[in-house]
Amino acid sequence: MDSRLVPLYDDDAINRVFQDAGHRLTSHRLALLNVMRRQGGFLDAEALHELANLRGANLSLATVYRTLALFKELNLVEGRIVGEDQVREEYRYRSEQQHYTLTCKRCGAIVPVESDIVDAFRREVTVTLGVTVLTAHSCFIGYCAACTAALAQEDEGPSPAE
């Protein structure tokens, strides 16, 4: 697989995710993240709300829902739809954040692919097909910029002056 996972175990790594996205890691956000990191499994917003408040976080249920939406946007948590009518969502902390790469078939170079590109594709699929994408796997194999240029020159062949 040509995507790599960046560990999100420590608060510094999590703080960088927030900073890179232009957000602050507030005490309420960190409290909810800590509950999710300790639990490990999928829980709904109400259960997370209750656990966070049992640990002294003093969060409203609305804050928990808004914070979970932000966590999903930042790829810190993953959600799954559950229940007979599939109207309830459960959340689980991701201990790793997905990063994508392209592997060059010609020279073997590993080229980083911005996760924003993959996220934009997921949004496009959602809008175009009217579906909800819960998880996706991407495999990028092709040619790096240098090999693409070299292959284009090879296709042109020798110049007429030669």
C-alpha positions as CSV (number, residue, x, y, z in Angstrom):
1,M,0.0,0.0,0.0
2,D,1.3,3.4,-0.8
3,S,-0.1,5.4,2.0
4,R,1.6,5.9,5.3
5,L,0.2,6.4,8.7
6,V,1.5,9.2,11.0
7,P,1.1,8.3,14.7
8,L,-1.2,10.6,16.7
9,Y,-0.5,9.3,20.2
10,D,1.0,12.3,21.8
11,D,-0.5,15.8,22.4
12,D,2.3,17.5,20.4
13,A,1.3,15.6,17.2
14,I,-2.4,16.3,17.9
15,N,-1.7,20.0,18.5
16,R,0.2,20.1,15.1
17,V,-2.9,18.8,13.4
18,F,-5.0,21.5,14.9
19,Q,-2.5,24.2,14.2
20,D,-2.1,23.1,10.6
21,A,-5.8,23.4,10.1
22,G,-6.0,26.8,11.8
23,H,-7.7,25.6,15.0
24,R,-6.7,25.6,18.7
25,L,-6.6,22.6,20.8
26,T,-8.8,23.8,23.7
27,S,-9.2,22.1,27.0
28,H,-12.7,20.9,26.1
29,R,-11.4,19.4,22.8
30,L,-8.4,17.8,24.6
31,A,-10.8,16.4,27.3
32,L,-13.0,14.7,24.7
33,L,-10.0,13.4,22.8
34,N,-8.6,11.9,26.0
35,V,-11.9,10.1,26.7
36,M,-11.8,8.7,23.1
37,R,-8.2,7.7,23.4
38,R,-8.8,5.8,26.6
39,Q,-11.9,4.1,25.3
40,G,-10.4,2.8,22.1
41,G,-13.7,1.5,20.6
42,F,-16.7,3.1,18.9
43,L,-19.1,5.1,21.1
44,D,-22.0,7.4,20.3
45,A,-22.0,11.1,21.2
46,E,-24.2,10.6,24.2
47,A,-21.9,8.0,25.8
48,L,-18.8,10.2,25.1
49,H,-20.7,13.2,26.6
50,E,-21.4,11.2,29.8
51,L,-17.8,9.8,30.1
52,A,-16.3,13.2,29.6
53,N,-18.5,14.8,32.2
54,L,-17.8,11.9,34.6
55,R,-14.1,12.9,34.3
56,G,-14.9,16.5,35.1
57,A,-14.9,18.0,31.6
58,N,-18.3,19.8,32.0
59,L,-19.3,19.7,28.3
60,S,-22.7,20.2,26.8
61,L,-24.0,17.6,24.4
62,A,-24.1,20.3,21.7
63,T,-20.4,21.0,22.3
64,V,-19.7,17.2,22.0
65,Y,-21.5,17.0,18.6
66,R,-19.7,20.1,17.3
67,T,-16.4,18.9,18.5
68,L,-16.9,15.4,17.0
69,A,-17.7,17.1,13.6
70,L,-14.4,19.0,13.9
71,F,-12.5,15.9,14.8
72,K,-13.9,14.1,11.8
73,E,-13.0,17.1,9.6
74,L,-9.4,16.8,10.9
75,N,-9.4,13.0,10.5
76,L,-8.8,12.5,14.2
77,V,-11.8,10.3,14.5
78,E,-13.7,7.9,12.3
79,G,-17.4,7.5,12.4
80,R,-19.7,4.6,11.5
81,I,-23.5,4.7,11.0
82,V,-25.3,2.1,13.1
83,G,-28.8,1.1,14.1
84,E,-31.7,-0.4,12.2
85,D,-32.6,2.8,10.4
86,Q,-28.9,3.9,10.3
87,V,-29.5,7.3,11.9
88,R,-27.1,7.0,14.8
89,E,-23.3,7.5,14.4
90,E,-20.6,6.1,16.6
91,Y,-17.1,7.5,16.8
92,R,-13.6,6.1,17.4
93,Y,-10.3,7.9,17.9
94,R,-7.8,7.3,15.1
95,S,-4.4,6.7,16.6
96,E,-2.9,7.4,13.2
97,Q,-3.6,9.9,10.4
98,Q,-3.5,8.9,6.8
99,H,-1.0,10.3,4.4
100,Y,-0.8,9.4,0.8
101,T,2.0,8.9,-1.7
102,L,2.5,8.0,-5.3
103,T,5.1,5.4,-6.2
104,C,6.9,6.0,-9.4
105,K,6.9,2.9,-11.7
106,R,10.0,4.0,-13.5
107,C,12.5,5.1,-10.8
108,G,10.8,4.0,-7.5
109,A,10.5,7.6,-6.1
110,I,7.9,8.2,-3.4
111,V,6.0,11.4,-4.1
112,P,3.8,12.8,-1.3
113,V,0.1,13.3,-2.3
114,E,-1.6,16.0,-0.3
115,S,-4.5,14.5,1.8
116,D,-6.6,17.5,0.7
117,I,-6.7,16.1,-2.8
118,V,-8.1,12.8,-1.6
119,D,-10.5,14.6,0.7
120,A,-11.7,16.7,-2.2
121,F,-12.2,13.5,-4.2
122,R,-14.3,12.0,-1.4
123,R,-16.5,15.2,-1.3
124,E,-16.9,15.1,-5.1
125,V,-18.0,11.5,-5.0
126,T,-20.5,12.4,-2.2
127,V,-21.9,15.3,-4.2
128,T,-21.9,13.6,-7.6
129,L,-23.3,10.2,-6.5
130,G,-25.3,11.3,-3.5
131,V,-23.6,8.8,-1.3
132,T,-21.9,9.0,2.1
133,V,-18.2,7.8,2.1
134,L,-17.3,6.4,5.5
135,T,-13.8,5.1,4.6
136,A,-11.7,4.9,1.4
137,H,-8.5,3.4,0.4
138,S,-6.2,4.9,-2.3
139,C,-3.3,3.5,-4.2
140,F,-1.3,5.9,-6.4
141,I,1.1,4.3,-8.9
142,G,2.4,6.3,-11.8
143,Y,5.4,8.5,-12.8
144,C,7.1,11.2,-10.8
145,A,7.5,14.6,-12.4
146,A,11.1,13.9,-13.6
147,C,10.1,10.6,-15.1
148,T,7.0,12.1,-16.7
149,A,9.2,14.8,-18.3
150,A,11.8,12.1,-19.5
151,L,9.0,9.9,-21.0
152,A,7.6,12.9,-22.8
153,Q,11.0,13.7,-24.3
154,E,11.4,10.0,-25.3
155,D,8.0,10.1,-27.1
156,E,9.1,13.2,-29.1
157,G,12.0,11.3,-30.5
158,P,15.1,12.8,-32.1
159,S,14.8,16.3,-33.5
160,P,14.9,16.6,-37.4
161,A,18.3,18.4,-37.2
162,E,19.9,15.2,-35.8
